[in-house]
Amino acid sequence: MVRVTVRVVPRSDRTAVEVGPGGIRVRVRSAPERGRATEEARRALARALGVGASAVRLVAGAASREKVFEVEGLEPEDLRRRLPGV
């Protein structure tokens, strides 16, 4: 299991997972209302890592743009291979 810290950018024109100098950024179309942006970010992160959505669980940051997710069945070296630049 690995923990991943991401910054969620709501109300974007597209859904995407990006890795840059500031870390992992997940852009989502949803507004930050009633957990919609968090749920979309969780699913986008799962897709980018090649795991099922149920393998990604929010650990911290439900009401924040900075969120921490746990990913079951993934090791740190898998994370670096699937998201180069991390």
C-alpha positions as CSV (number, residue, x, y, z in Angstrom):
1,M,0.0,0.0,0.0
2,V,1.2,3.5,-0.8
3,R,-0.1,7.0,0.3
4,V,-0.4,9.6,-2.4
5,T,-0.8,13.4,-1.7
6,V,-2.5,15.3,-4.5
7,R,-3.8,18.8,-5.1
8,V,-7.3,18.8,-6.6
9,V,-8.3,21.5,-9.0
10,P,-12.1,21.6,-9.4
11,R,-14.1,23.1,-12.2
12,S,-11.4,22.3,-14.8
13,D,-12.2,22.0,-18.5
14,R,-11.0,18.4,-18.4
15,T,-10.3,15.6,-16.0
16,A,-6.5,14.8,-15.8
17,V,-3.8,13.7,-13.5
18,E,-0.6,15.7,-14.0
19,V,2.8,15.4,-12.3
20,G,4.9,18.6,-12.1
21,P,7.4,20.4,-9.9
22,G,4.6,21.0,-7.3
23,G,3.7,17.3,-7.1
24,I,0.6,15.5,-8.3
25,R,-2.3,17.7,-9.5
26,V,-5.7,16.1,-10.3
27,R,-7.9,18.3,-12.5
28,V,-11.6,17.5,-12.3
29,R,-14.7,19.0,-13.9
30,S,-16.9,18.7,-10.8
31,A,-17.5,21.5,-8.4
32,P,-16.3,21.1,-4.9
33,E,-19.8,20.5,-3.5
34,R,-21.0,17.5,-1.5
35,G,-17.8,15.5,-2.2
36,R,-18.2,15.4,-6.0
37,A,-14.8,16.8,-6.8
38,T,-13.1,14.4,-4.3
39,E,-14.9,11.4,-5.8
40,E,-14.0,12.4,-9.3
41,A,-10.4,12.9,-8.2
42,R,-10.4,9.4,-6.5
43,R,-11.6,7.7,-9.7
44,A,-9.2,9.7,-12.0
45,L,-6.2,8.8,-9.8
46,A,-7.3,5.1,-9.9
47,R,-7.5,5.2,-13.7
48,A,-4.1,6.9,-14.0
49,L,-2.5,4.3,-11.7
50,G,-4.2,1.4,-13.4
51,V,-6.0,0.1,-10.4
52,G,-9.7,-0.3,-9.6
53,A,-11.5,2.6,-8.0
54,S,-12.2,0.5,-4.9
55,A,-8.4,0.3,-4.3
56,V,-8.1,4.0,-3.8
57,R,-9.4,5.4,-0.5
58,L,-9.4,9.0,0.9
59,V,-7.4,9.2,4.1
60,A,-7.2,13.0,4.8
61,G,-8.4,16.2,3.3
62,A,-12.1,15.7,2.6
63,A,-12.8,19.5,2.8
64,S,-9.4,20.6,1.4
65,R,-7.8,20.9,-2.0
66,E,-4.8,18.9,-0.6
67,K,-5.9,15.3,-0.2
68,V,-4.2,12.1,0.8
69,F,-5.3,8.8,-0.7
70,E,-4.2,5.3,0.1
71,V,-3.8,2.9,-2.8
72,E,-4.1,-0.8,-2.1
73,G,-1.9,-3.2,-4.0
74,L,0.6,-0.6,-5.1
75,E,4.2,-0.1,-3.8
76,P,6.2,3.1,-4.0
77,E,8.2,1.9,-7.0
78,D,5.0,1.0,-8.8
79,L,3.8,4.6,-8.2
80,R,7.0,6.1,-9.6
81,R,6.8,3.8,-12.7
82,R,3.1,4.6,-13.4
83,L,3.4,8.3,-12.7
84,P,6.9,9.3,-13.9
85,G,8.2,12.4,-12.2
86,V,6.8,11.5,-8.7
